[in-house]
Amino acid sequence: MKIAVDQELCSGHGRCYSLAPGVFSPDDDGFCAEAGTEFVVPEELVKQAQLGVGSCPEGAIREIGT
Ligand code: SF4
């Protein structure tokens, strides 16, 4: 699973790193530290990542591949 976090859309709600702390983390201002990046999620964290994707109220996290 590959995901992208849109830096423009991330508003720092913190739901992603609260619900999926193995995949997402906060920066110093409470935004998603992975904002502006694309990365591959290890197989064992895919379920957690999907939870994070579905949790973002801004739609800032997208699955972009496998
Ligand atoms: S849940 Fe969405 S808006 Fe909130 S910190 Fe994560 S990516 Fe940003």
Residues whose N, C-alpha, C, O or C-beta is under 5 A from the ligand:
A	BS01	SF4	L9 C10 S11 G12 H13 G14 R15 C16 Y17 G30 F31 C32 S55 C56 P57 E58 A60
